[in-house]
């Protein structure tokens, strides 16, 4: 039974191209929609802040903490806007913001939320662009225990 659909978003119009599919699918399944956005982890923010910047560790910690808080706050505002749009259509929607690399965050939340489906748009990169940039969708498909629904986003 598909009763929870995890929908990872990154704030882009490309990622949001999964929403019309979810808007149609969720009511038919009486499924709850869980909107997810991953933000930079504290550890990653620290790595990006300290090396070679000349900042003291204390200042680096403050800068990293502020960055994570800022990204988290922005993600929460963004997801709230999307949630309100979907709720206006009668869907049951929850949101989650978590720290870490997107693919890992999606897989972790899918387990934590007991998601029965992960639905996401893929940016459709292939070849060298995919090898260089990596692919969140690919990592999710290869490692998810839940079924994954991919929609190729149009530029």
N, C-alpha and C positions, 0 to 999 in steps of 0.2 A: 504494500500500500504506500503510495506516495503522499505523505502528509506534511512534509517540510521540504521546501525548496530553498536551497542556499544560493543567493545571487551575489557573486562578487562584483563590485564596481570599483573603478579607479577615478571617477569623476569626469571621465571623458565621454564625448558623444558616441564614440565607437563602442565603448563598454556598455552604454545604455541601450544599444540596439537589441539587447536580449530582453528588455522590458516588455515590448509588445507581445512577445511569445509567452512570457511569464504572466502577463495580464490576462491572456486567453486561457492558459493552462491551469493556473491556480484555482480559479472558481470551479472549473470542471472537476478538479480533484478534491475540492474542499481543503486545499493545502494552505498552510501558513507560509508566508514568504519571509525569509531572513536575509536582509540586505547586509552585506559585509564590505568593509574597506580596511585594507592593511595600511599601516603607517610605519615609518622608520622605527626601528627598535632603539632603545636607549644605548645599547652597546654599539650599534652601527653609527649612531649620531656621535658618540664619543670618539670612535675611530676616525670619523671625518672631521672632527673638531680639533683634536689635539696634535696630530703629527705635523711638524714643520710650521705650525702657525705662530709659535712664540707665545701662546697663551699658557697661563699657569694651569695646573690641574684643577684648581678650585673654579677658576673662570671657565675652563673647558666643560666642567660638569654642569655649571649653570647654563651655559650656552646650549649644551646638548639637551638638558632637561626642558629648556624653553622651546627648543625646536620640536621635541616630541609632543609637548603640551599644545603647541600651536597647530601641528599637523593633526593631532587628535581632535582638537576643537573644530578645525575646518572640516574634518571628515564627519564629525557628529552633525554639524550644521547641514552639510551636503546630504547625508543619509536621511536626516529629518525631512528635508524638502522632498526627496524621492518618496519616502514613506507616506507623507501627507498626500501626495499625488495618487499613490496606489490605494490608500485607505479611502479616498474620495470615491473610488470605484467599488468599494465594498470589500476589499481584500483585507485579510488579517496579516499585519506586517510587524516585524520586529527588526531591530538593527543591532549590529555589533561592529566595534572598531577594535582591532588588535594590532599589536606590534609584530613586526618581522617581515621577512621576504614574502611577497604575495602568494606564491604557490604553497609554501609551508603554512602560512596563515589560513589559507582556504582549506587545506587538508585537515589542519588542527580543528578549525571551527566546524567542519563537516562532522567530525567525530564527536566533538563536545555538544553540538546541537542535535546530534542524531539525525542529520539531514538524510532524507531518502532520495534526494536528487540535487545535483549541483548544476546550475544553468548559467552559462556565461558566453559572452561573445568573444570570438577569437579575432585577433587583428589580421589574421591570414598571411602572416609572413612565411616565407619559405626560403629554401636555399641558404645563401650566405647571410642574409639579414637575420634569419632564424638562428643560425649557428652562432653568430656574433652576439645577438641580443638575448638569446635564450627564449623559451616559450613557456609562459605560465600555464597556458591551456594544455600544452604537451605534458608538463610535469603533473598537472592535476589528473589528466586522463590516465597516465601511466601508474599513478600511485593511489588513486582514490578507491576506497572500498564501495562507495556509493556510485550509482550510474551518473554519467556526466552528459548533459545536453549542450552541444556547441552550436552556435550560430555564427556564420562568417559575417563579420561586420563589413559594411560597405563604406569606403572612404568618401 
